[in-house]
Structures are given as C-alpha cells and as structure tokens.
Amino acid sequence: MTVDGSAAWTPAVSSIPGCDLRTHTYSMVLTPSRAYQPVIRIVGDGDLSDNSNRMRITVSRIG
C-alpha cells in the first residue's frame, strides 16, 4: 500500500530488515502541513501465494 506515493512502512516487530514475519503489522506516520485527502493505493508484489486476502487499515489523528 502506498500513501501519497510513499511506501515507508515500519514493521511492528522486525523479524528481518523491513519485514514483520510474526504479526504482519506495519505503521506509517504522516505529518501534513495542512488538511488534505491523502491518496491511498493498494499495490502488490505479483506473488499472490503468500497473501491472506485480508487487510485492515486504520487512519488516526495523533495529538
């Protein structure tokens, strides 16, 4: 998934660099300078064999 073209996700538990093999949980913090509607896109790596067919996205205001 990309947000405004960025895929800078941080794994909750870093099993190997950039990957969370245990919880498959990732986060990204954006700090916009103004209110706007971010562009969110679902992108794939082309390998469907390792997908669970589930995705949960939570958008929260922090602060």
Helices and strands as residue ranges (DSSP letters): E 2-3, E 10-11, E 26-27, E 40-41, G 48-50
